Structures are given as structure tokens and as C-alpha cells.
Amino acid sequence: MPRLLRRRSRRCLAGTSSGRVAMTDRPASPRGRLSCVIHGRVQGVGFRWYVRDHARRLGIAGTVRNGADGTVEVHAAAPETTLAAFRMILFSGPPGADVERLVDTTPSVAPLPSPFVILR
């Protein structure tokens, strides 16, 4: 019987010093963050409402607002796969928009509102 207990101990602690997660550790949060600035013809074409509507359909928390320099800023939190799809939506934009580039910025750790909102 002591042999069985030793095996369990080894399995529970296996890999903790090598960077692997021990069985007793909680998994990391499945939510990722996306913060970016979108450049191009993105103001005056309904871009913020387009972003908000798609974000709400995908269940993404966050904000969108116009920048003073003619850009649009987006801050979002969701599972990584959802954020990858959302990034493609941002690149396409609504009819009338012309997205030139999307520049990633450092995401904040502050909580984001849910559902997704437009800031003025």
C-alpha cells in the first residue's frame, strides 16, 4: 500500500519544477485580451456600431471609441479563438470603411464592461 501512495504523490507533483502544471493547480483563464488602434477611413462610416454589434454577437466584453487622430480604439476580452475571429471582423470593417492597418497596443488588466459598449 505505501507504494501506491508514493506513485500518487509523484504524479501530483510531477513536472512542477520543469514548468508543467501540477494536477492541483487551477487552469489559466480561458479569456484573452485584445487592444488595438485601427487606422484608415474608420470614422463617419458606422465603424463603432459595426464593432459593437459583432462583439455582442460573439459574447465579447470591452469598449470601442473614436481616437482624436481619426483612428478607432478597441479593447476586448474573450477566449483567444473568438478574439482571432473578431480581429478579422475588425480588418474587414463595415461598408464604406477602408481599414489601412490595425496596430496592437498593450492591453490593460482593468475589467472591461460586458456587454460591449461604445465610449464617447
C-alpha positions as CSV (number, residue, x, y, z in Angstrom):
1,M,0.0,0.0,0.0
2,P,2.8,2.6,0.7
3,R,3.9,2.0,-2.9
4,L,0.5,3.2,-4.3
5,L,0.7,6.4,-2.2
6,R,4.2,7.2,-3.4
7,R,3.1,6.9,-7.0
8,R,0.2,9.2,-6.5
9,S,2.4,11.8,-4.8
10,R,4.8,11.6,-7.7
11,R,2.1,12.1,-10.3
12,C,0.5,15.0,-8.4
13,L,3.9,16.8,-8.2
14,A,5.3,15.6,-11.5
15,G,6.7,18.4,-13.6
16,T,6.2,21.3,-11.2
17,S,9.9,22.2,-11.3
18,S,10.0,21.8,-15.1
19,G,7.3,24.3,-15.8
20,R,4.4,21.9,-16.3
21,V,1.2,22.4,-14.3
22,A,0.7,20.2,-11.3
23,M,-2.7,18.4,-11.0
24,T,-3.7,20.5,-8.1
25,D,-3.1,23.8,-9.9
26,R,-6.1,25.6,-11.4
27,P,-6.1,26.1,-15.2
28,A,-5.3,29.6,-16.6
29,S,-8.2,31.8,-17.5
30,P,-9.5,31.0,-21.0
31,R,-10.0,34.7,-21.7
32,G,-7.5,36.7,-23.7
33,R,-7.2,40.4,-24.3
34,L,-7.1,42.4,-27.5
35,S,-6.2,46.1,-27.6
36,C,-5.6,47.8,-30.9
37,V,-5.9,51.1,-32.8
38,I,-7.4,50.9,-36.3
39,H,-6.2,53.3,-38.9
40,G,-7.8,54.3,-42.2
41,R,-11.2,55.6,-43.1
42,V,-12.8,54.4,-40.0
43,Q,-14.7,57.4,-38.6
44,G,-18.0,58.6,-40.0
45,V,-18.8,55.2,-41.6
46,G,-20.5,53.5,-38.6
47,F,-17.4,51.6,-37.6
48,R,-18.0,51.8,-33.8
49,W,-21.6,50.4,-34.1
50,Y,-20.3,47.7,-36.5
51,V,-17.7,46.7,-33.9
52,R,-20.2,46.8,-31.0
53,D,-22.8,44.7,-32.9
54,H,-20.3,42.0,-33.9
55,A,-18.7,41.9,-30.4
56,R,-22.1,41.5,-28.7
57,R,-23.0,38.6,-31.1
58,L,-19.7,36.9,-30.2
59,G,-20.1,37.5,-26.5
60,I,-17.0,39.7,-26.2
61,A,-16.6,42.2,-23.3
62,G,-15.0,45.6,-24.0
63,T,-15.1,49.0,-25.5
64,V,-14.7,50.9,-28.7
65,R,-14.2,54.6,-29.2
66,N,-13.0,57.2,-31.7
67,G,-9.5,58.5,-31.3
68,A,-8.7,62.2,-31.6
69,D,-6.5,61.5,-34.6
70,G,-9.1,59.8,-36.8
71,T,-8.5,56.3,-35.6
72,V,-10.7,53.9,-33.7
73,E,-9.5,52.2,-30.4
74,V,-10.8,48.8,-29.4
75,H,-10.3,47.0,-26.1
76,A,-11.8,43.5,-25.9
77,A,-11.7,40.3,-23.7
78,A,-12.8,36.9,-24.8
79,P,-11.5,33.4,-25.5
80,E,-8.5,33.5,-27.8
81,T,-10.3,31.8,-30.7
82,T,-13.1,34.3,-30.5
83,L,-10.6,37.2,-30.5
84,A,-8.9,35.8,-33.6
85,A,-12.3,35.8,-35.4
86,F,-13.0,39.3,-34.1
87,R,-9.7,40.6,-35.4
88,M,-10.7,39.5,-38.9
89,I,-14.0,41.3,-38.5
90,L,-12.1,44.5,-37.5
91,F,-9.9,44.2,-40.6
92,S,-13.0,44.0,-42.9
93,G,-15.0,46.8,-41.4
94,P,-18.4,48.0,-42.4
95,P,-19.3,49.1,-46.0
96,G,-17.7,52.5,-46.6
97,A,-14.8,51.8,-44.3
98,D,-11.2,51.4,-45.5
99,V,-9.0,49.8,-42.9
100,E,-5.4,50.5,-43.7
101,R,-3.8,48.8,-40.7
102,L,-4.5,47.5,-37.2
103,V,-1.9,48.3,-34.6
104,D,-1.8,46.2,-31.4
105,T,-1.3,48.1,-28.2
106,T,-0.6,46.9,-24.7
107,P,-3.8,45.5,-23.2
108,S,-5.0,46.8,-19.8
109,V,-5.7,44.5,-16.9
110,A,-8.6,46.6,-15.8
111,P,-12.0,44.9,-16.0
112,L,-13.9,45.6,-19.3
113,P,-17.7,46.1,-19.5
114,S,-20.0,43.4,-20.6
115,P,-21.9,43.7,-22.9
116,F,-19.5,45.5,-25.3
117,V,-20.1,49.3,-25.3
118,I,-19.3,52.4,-27.3
119,L,-17.4,55.1,-25.4
120,R,-17.9,58.7,-26.5
